[in-house]
Every structure is written in C-alpha cells, then in structure tokens.
C-alpha cells in the first residue's frame, strides 16, 4: 500500500435524529423507518440492509405512525394531524390529507390492506378507504374520552383493539361501537402511578389482546370476556412498543430502559397441546428508549432515541450461520453528507438544517514525530504517527436555511418561502471551492463563494430555472465548470457555470416508461463521462461531449451504493450493497503507488489495490486530496451518545 | 469382659450437607446423610430421631421410595443400595450393585428401577446407569445388571434431574446441557459459549432442576445467572430466559411442588424465591449465616430446607420463615484453636463459624451452642483479611475461658486481642470479663491456665514469639461504680531473648514449664524463680507436657528433629528419649497415659505410653492416611473396665482426633450401634411420633396408672421436666400478684403440682434411689459428680428466684429426688 498522509477529521458534529417508527413490509422485505425530524428511510433487508430510499424531513412533520398498506403503499401520520402518502418511485410526497381529529397518535392498515385506521388526540378512531391514488374518509368509530395511542386489527378484520390512557377498548368494525373495555391497573411494584398509558396493543387471532403500558407491564387479555389472563412485569419504566410475528408464535416489546424482550409461545409440555406465552430473551442493544419494534420472520428490529436501528436475527430461524445472522446496528445514513474541495482543501458538511464549510489544517512536520493530538483534528502521518498541526482547521462558513444569524465568519440568509424549514436533501461544494449548491425537497440553491485572503463572501445565484426545483444528487465536474443535478423526476440536468452566471446545457430525460429517480452520480476526471445510477436499474453512462447516452451497465441483484470513475483508465468502479469479497487477481485494479525498497514477497502481497485498515472509528467520508494525502471523516459513536439526553438511570450492581 | 480389637471409628460430626436433605411425605422428618449413616431428624423439634446405620462407606444419596412413602432408599460408596423403614429404623433390604455409587435417582413412575451415577474412568468421567432392583424376599439381593443411560455426566447429583414424571433427564456438565428423552431415546445438547473471554468462562453450569408440571428446565451458572430452558425438544427451536440476581455462583435450585416458584441459593446466604419465573417477582430470605449448598422441598409443599456450608440445615416454612436449625459440627474453616473439652459440659470446643467457638456435644452429636468471640459482623468476601480466633484455653473447672484473636494485614501490622470470659451460673454461659489489647508484641504461641483453681487463685500464662511469657492473675478491679474482678499481668519472664514457644503447668501447678526454642525452662509458680533448664539441642521444642498422677514428676517434650524426650524433674535429668516424629502429644488428665501421634509417609501412627517407662503400651499403625492435626482426651461418662494393659488407656477417657480433612475420629472397641445414648434408644422404641421428653411425660402417663414395670436405674441422664404446661404453674403465673395467697401457702401446692407424675406407690422406691445417689456421691469423686452437683445448684437458684423462699428438709429432698428421677421408665409403659 502506498504511504498516505491522512487528515482524520472528527469535527463533523453530526447527530442523527432518533427513530420514531419502523414498519416492516413482508412482501418486498423492506423496512420503512421514520425519524423524529420527519425523515423517512426505506431499507432493503434482502440487499444487506441497504438504505435505498430516503425522504428528507420537515420540521413541522413529526411522524407518530408509519404503515404499509396494499402491499407497497407507504403512509405516515403525525402530530400535525395529516396523513401522508409517499411516492416510492419518484421519492417525493404524493399528498397530505388532514384527518381533522387533531394530532394523530396511531395508524394501522387493515389485514386486507384496503382500509386505514387512525387514532387521534380527540379520542376518535377514523376509518379511511384506500382508493388507487388517494385515500377517502369512510367513518368514525365511537369516540373515546382520551387520545388513542395505539391500534391493532384482529387478523380477521372484524374487531380492533385501541389503547388509550388507563384502558384498552375493543371495537366492532361493522358497527363501529365499543364492545369491551379493559381497565388497566396503575400499580407498579406497590407504587400507584398517576396514569397508565397504553403504548401499544396487539390483537391475536385467538382473541387475545396484548397491551404494553407505561407501568412496565405486558398484559394478555381475553377480548371475549374482557378479563386479564396473564401479566408480566418486565420493566421499572414504560414499555413503549410491541410487534407480533405473522405466525403469532412470538412477539417483541421494547422498553424505555433500552431493553427489548422477546416473548414466545411454547408448549407447556411436549405431550399436551396447551401453550403459554413465556418471556425468553432480553436484548440490551440500546442505551435509550426503544420507541418502536418490528418483527420480521427472521429478525427482531428495534429503534429508538439513541438513533440506532438494531436488527437482531433470531438464531433459531437462521438456516446457516453467515454474515446475515450477525447483529446489525445501523446508525448513519447510507448517503453522502460531506463533499470536498480538493484544490482549496475545504470540507462541506451537510446537517439537517444547515451547512458548514471547513478548511483543513496543515502541518509542516514530516516523518516520525512524537504523538500529539490537537483538540479537534488529527493529522496522521505514515506508520501511524500523529503529526502536530501548525495550523488548525478553520470553520469558514455556516449556512443556514433559517432566518437566523449564524455564528461564524459569514452568515447567509437563505429565506425560503415554503412553509417551515425543510431538511436539506443533498449538497455539494465544487472542486475549486468557489461554488456551493444544495437542495431541499422543494427548492434548489446555488452560491458563489469568493475568497479574499482571510475573508470570504457568499453570493446567491438568483433566478434558478424552474425545472431545478429539487435534487436528489448534485455533482460538480472536476474543473468546476459543469454542474450535474439529478432531479426526482428521473431527469439529469447539466448546467454550465460561468463567473457569476450559469447556462442550462442539456437535460437527459429518463428512458421512456420509467420514472425512477437517479440518486448517484459520478463524473470522470477528464470531464468526458458521467455515470448515473437509480435505486434498482443499472448504471447509465453518458457521453458529455456528445451529450448522449453512451451505454447502460446491466443491472445487478443488489443496488448500487457507490460509483467512481478511475482517473487514468476511465474505468467505472461500482460498489454494490452485497459487500462481496474483494475481487480476485484478474481484476484490473492494482496498487497505484507500490512501495519502494521492500522485499519481493511484500511487493506481491501489496500489489493488490484493496487494503483493509481497521484503525478508524465509523467513517462517513474518505477522499484523496492529492496523490499522497487522504481525508477521512470519522464520527465516533460515543460522541453521538454524549449529545443525546441522559438515559433512564439504572442501578448497576457493584457500583 | 471380652477384649475386642480397638478400631478407629468416625464419631459423628460428619457432613450433613454432603447431599440434599430429603423430607418424608408428611414433612415430619428430614433425612440427611451423615458420613456412613443416615440421620432422621424431626423437622419441628430438630431432634435426631433415628440414625440408620448399615453402610460401610459414605452414604452418597437418599430418596424416598416412590412406591411406599414410609421407606427410604440410600446408596453409598460401598456399592450397595439399601432400603430402610425409617419409622422403625430397620434395614429392609440390601441391593449389591458393585462399583462406588455417587448418586441415586428414582423417577416417580419407574417400576423398581433406579438410576445411579458411577465412575466410568478415572479421574472424572462419570456415567448414569439404570439398575433394575429385582423383587426378592431375601434381605440381600444382587443387582449387578446395569443399563447404560448417559455418558459424561457430572458426579454431583445437583447436575442431574428428572423432568415431567421421568420423561426426560436433564444433565449439565461444564458448558452444556443435555436432555435425554427416555422414551424416544434421543439426546438434545445445548451448549453455551465457553471460552475466549472472561465473561463466557463464567457461563459454566453448576446445577439443574426440572419443573414438576411443565417442560421447563432451570439451570444455575457460575456467574449467578439462572436460565429457564423451554422448547428443548428441538435443538434449534429451543429458547431460554435469564434470571439474574445472584452475584456469585448459583449453588442449588429447586422448584416448589406446584412449580409456581423456583428457589435458588448461593454464597450470598440468601434464599431467593422466584415466583412465576418472573425476574421482577421475587422474595428473599436473607441472613442465613453461610453459603447455601443444597435446597430441598418437602413433597407436601409446606417446608423447604437449605443445607449450608457450615454443616447446618435450616428448615424454612412456605412463607419463607426459618423455623428450625439442625446444626452439626462446623467444619468450614481451619481449626487453629485445636480441640478442647469444656470441663463443665464435657463438650468438644473448637473453632466454629467465623469468629465463634463452637461447643459440640459428642454424645448427642449436635452442636450445643456458639460463643461469639470476635463479636463483629462477618463479611463474606474474597480477599478480605478477617480477624481470626487463634487460641483458646479453659481453666481447670471451666469457670474461665481465655481466647486470643488476631488480624494481620502485613507483617509489620499485627492487631491482637486477648479476651477472658467468665462462666456465669445465672445465664449458664460465658460473659466477657477482661479484654486485653496487644497482650504481647508478637504472636501468642501458647496459653494455659494453672490446674489448681479450687484452693488458689486462677492463673493464666501466655507465651509469645516476642521472647516473653506473661503471667496473668485475677485481681480486684473495683471502682467507685461497682465491684469487679479483672485480669492483670503479674509477671513477665524471658530467657535470653529466645522466642517462647510452649508453656505448661504441672499437675499440682507448682511448676511452670516454658520452652524457649530449643530450651525448656522450669519455673516455680509461687516465686517465679527459674528452677532449672533442659536443653537437648535437638531442634525447637514442638510440644511440652507434664505427666499426670503417678507420673507427675516427668516432663515430656518433642522437638522438630523428631525426638521425644522425657525429663525427670526430681533428678533434673533426661530420663529417656526416643526417635519419634510426633505431631500430636496429649496427656490424659484422668490417667497417667500419654498419647502421641507419629507422622510418617504412610500415615499417622498412634503410640500410647506412660512417661515413667520408655515403652509403648499400645501401638496402632495408620490410624489415618492424612496428617493428624489435633487430638484430645475426652473423659468417659461411664468408665470402661478393660483389664489388659494395652486397652487400659481407654478406660477413663476416649481419645478424639481431627485429621487434615477435618474428620473427627476416635478409638472404640464397640460398634457404633452400642454407642447410642439411652435417650435415643428410648426414642427408637417409640413409634412414629416425633418424640420429645415432654410428649413422653404428658402423652403417656394419663392412660397408664397401673402397669409399671421395674425401672431401670440408669442414673446418668437427668431430664428436667418442662414447666410450661403444668396447670398449677400456669395459674400461678397468670394470676395478678395482688390476689395471690401468700407464698408459703402456694409452696406446697407448687411442689405437689410438680410431683403429679408420680403416684404414691412410687414413693417407696424413692429412698433407695436417693440412697444410691448419696452413696455414689460419697464414694466417687469423678467429674460426673460435678455435673450433677452443678445441675442441682443451678436449678435450685432458679427455683429460689422464682417462688420458693424456704423449703422444708423433706420438700427439698423431694425436689432433689424429683430431679434425679429418670423418666426412661415412662417409655416402657
């Protein structure tokens, strides 16, 4: 392997927002995850848990419920009282519909998938019918006194269970009237709490209703008689979520203490047919509240305030013990949040609501020196020595989408006329460092950055063309003269940048019939070729000189996670989510910088391009600044946990 | 009398906690193994009702016969299974299996077949086999046909259990659990991660228990976790729940009869009841004193019992109230005080629980009481340096007890305390009199009282490594607040700055011998003049003791270089010496015999000799394979009358010794059956009732008034009647004082009420008995007399304190007679 100076950047203070809901879709084996900032992500569990789709959040759109209906339709509802449907092809929000019941706390689709049920703040349960391209309000159920926090359909679709404060009610779907009301006990280990919030209910086909509540109990009720069958006290804090397996032989609950408990239906004795629910294994993969759980046929999925999405395979359901059987913890988005200007050694960090531009520090030292760490920035020389910084990294720019004053060198007021601030969906800084572009779900922004010694100034390029409304990916060409924008209609725009002005060059329209959005772009260093990839189809390569489609790389089973074009050979390198082992020796990838003065064996061993280094904390970004300098952006998990609110304190034995 | 061969016998004090205790079906009795015997205790009175003996080696398992709840199966290292009728204490049958049997299991519905753990190959491979017990009318049956069931099992019976009416066997070993289904003949194995890191290494299984109703196996682990396994019919679909409260290993688990609760215990000395198998729903019974080794549940479900590492069984009610404690000889720790005999109770005294002295009755094979010496809460924690009770000594009459405790964290810091305890007749116990902090600057190596306490003031000598010996005397310690006596230092002696290693008073206490390393010095105890010195230059002196009775002019000493020396104190010269590597040297206080235990590679040999002549009277080779640590002569209640010279030393006293593995052994010519006390013999004759002396008195005497057979005049046991339920006393105690008639009026009433049990007829017999007693008193001056006298004294004081101010001569005599009455005749009625 060649020798590199590595900038180890740890000042990207990115904190993902907490997970609020997860919804598992059995048909497509996909998982929808919504976060507290309104972001919705779609993970493909078959493709190695790759986050293949992403809907940027919106500050006023906190989701409280997420569900799949009619197979592939995804709905969410939130405290603003709206039901949203997502367009999974174009990656935007199809429509928003107000349920007129105040904030919506819960939503569930009927077992057939044709109806949608929402529980509202005012105590009403509303039934919606699904039409092919919209939903239609059907009727109200008997209104309850307090908010409906949880809902569950009987698998036959005849009854529903609704969890409220202090009681669980069972409705008849036909009549919409309440048939049973089961009042919960507020006592917890001898202490009476002021109220008992039913955070989740589940209706089983044998008529059993399982409720989880803020007292820390999991209770099983007989809905026919309205009696308590069994009560499990599992936590000192709230039990916040429940999910039942499709076979109804196991369910999973998540508690505010960060523990996930697995319950299984096991026969009492081998000879009898009598079965009982038994709490089996606890899993402690979270530090904070587990707000939501899901139960796929082979795994328990949980997410919560500590921002991790944890996928815990059930060992007894796993056929072979391979990589899929391992525990997965997903914290960071599977897309690029950082872009780099090589010429000026700048890094642009994308946060939910602002951008930060940093200039990298530099060092005069070479070779081996005593280890010294600067507070925010490590500069790693060869052989792992830490080099001292002669100049610290500068925070150059803080770009906000809000009408507030920034704290740094420069403040830009990017007034957005849309209602409330939307999250930034993508951003990019040009290689020369003089252009910054970013996009939200509804607007596109381009800035010209001017550097005058230590001062920098920023100027917004106004009058963006109407077709540039939102982008899924933005890329500048290597010479910073061209801007490539992948929009969510599937089209690819090429814009020629001039000093303070721009010119629309061309638009590659999607192939007829497909509306699939492109979300990955790569341009060759010589500026002749552009590669673009969507979520499922193959990779298209465009000839930029002739402005036409050059070829299409056939689609592979797994989605593309990264694209790059090699500088000298113009080879296109595609990484897929199956994380296949490194290519064999026939691959045309060789070590570009073979070390000198080393033995033959060592040379042969290091001739291959792929080397694995395990010295880094979770890496968000890596790029070559020049031939011998790398920049790596790390984000240690401990730093994220430190920025979260403190978890529920539990006494640890021996402390 | 026929002279029999003298043999070494185990004399009680065996481990009661070797295996789980077993309850009888009605929970009235608890059975537990005790060495070669099985003991039957009453669960309410804690009395030992029967001792079942017949096995020739350690009993390794006991279980009720599932087909007849009045019978008990036992298996032993001697390779036999025995069937007992425990109510009558009769051996019904003996099945000879052959190899050493380590554990016994009988599933509930097994037709006359039992499961046994036997050694397959050395050192640690055991297998579970089933043996069919043939139906036969003869007493001794051969049952050598074994069917192999399971291999590689753990030797401990805690690691195997039968579940679901004997459908499957759960066995744990190291890191795996195997479930063997007897009908399907299928085994499922479940393995826990074992190596790699420290956390996993604590996954090791320690015990297993099966749910009585459901398919659920509970297993205990090294790290204190309890796992509840379910769905174990499938090696893939299995699942388990963890319960974690114990911080140290789980020693035993037991399900209650209904299966609704799980009991667990361990080093925390806390019994935990897990209700419903739920982690949040648990109850505790804390402060059980020492590590819980076993837990058993009565078949009726009303009682539990826990066996503890300090040789104790605690009986616990269903609501987790401890209701009875059966305490054996505590053998938890190293014995640093050695063996002593309490002159008052004739009990064996040695280290007991941490910081305690235990008083152990050899006759009754049970602990009398614990004396808390250190009086500090014991904290059970690894690596903590505790205060240890190092030395103790009784004065000649047992009035005084001296103890030395010390704690040494590093060589330069020694904390030491000497305490002197006085026997209080009122409380019948020892109370602290004097506490001396740092009596010496270094370890105390020996302490002894002078022998003649009766006519002289008591004197205590301590010898220490700091080169001094100190003489402590009882002095007036009164101040303006109270009159008191206390111990002060009277004399400090030393000899050329050598370390003082041993000290010993002559029989008449006129001389004190103190050894200083290689030199023995003899001091006059009146003037503290150095009388003479002996030096043999044969290594440091290890033991020192004076001869007794006719041999009191001899001083015996042993040295590190394996020389036994005998000096004549009259001629101040060496009488004789012998080459013997003596590890224990003890003089019998009631005869002129001295016992020496010699240590050799093959084992320990016993030599008994008189100091006057250099030849052994009796030699027994290899009394134990291990090193003998301590020995003591305990006076007999009834002297034997051996005439041969070799056996004469057994006449007045019995020699008890303690080996390195803390087996208490003695020499006897009789079989253990004959050693039983008269009380237990009576109880044997009684039927199933848990008999107490009280039930003998009240339960029986009402129906019988006529048939009274001749009384056996066994006079060594004096049974005091229980006064609680006598109506006259109740009346007396429950009437307000101001309406009571005068005491003199009540007196006769009271005395008569005590005499209710005797009829007028028996009055004729009384005089003889009293006469006999008096004769005995006059002609005999042995210690037995002391006992009776003491008993009288104490009892008299009690009575006096309560009611009676003056008793007529006749009444006194009556009372006296009453106390002497032996109630053994009642049993025969």
Interface residues (C-beta under 8 A of the other chain):
Chain A: X189 X232 X233 X234 X262 X264 X266 X267 X268 X269 X270 X276 X278 X279 X280 X281 X282 X316 X653 X654
Chain B: X164 X167 X213 X214 X215 X228 X230 X231 X233 X236 X237 X238 X239 X240 X241 X242 X247 X277 X278 X279 X280 X281
